[in-house]
């Protein structure tokens, strides 16, 4: 048995969706279900805590590669805060470039990663 945890799940679509029918990856979230059939070579990363299923393939062949990712930050809530902080940091940089506030956000993000990581 493999030790560890799965924070994120990864599905890489290998088949052209024009070559099969059905086989949608359905993610269940608080806002409802989302069914996806992405082009070959595209990947989808989603929290492993989301319920998901694959609809039956009605015709053709659906090939995918799946994997799991263990984050450096164990807590989903902390990962979400880091994501939001990083989003704000990138938005500020795109709007105003490197500045004092951008540097402050970068230091805060880096320090939280060090505090919350292994």
Protein Blocks (a to p, Z undefined) as FASTA:
>chain_A
ZZdddfbdcdddfbdfklpgejiacdddfkbccdddddehiacdddfkbccdddddfedj
ddddddddddfblblklmmmmmmmmmmmmmmmmmnopafklmmmmmmmmmmmmmmmZZ
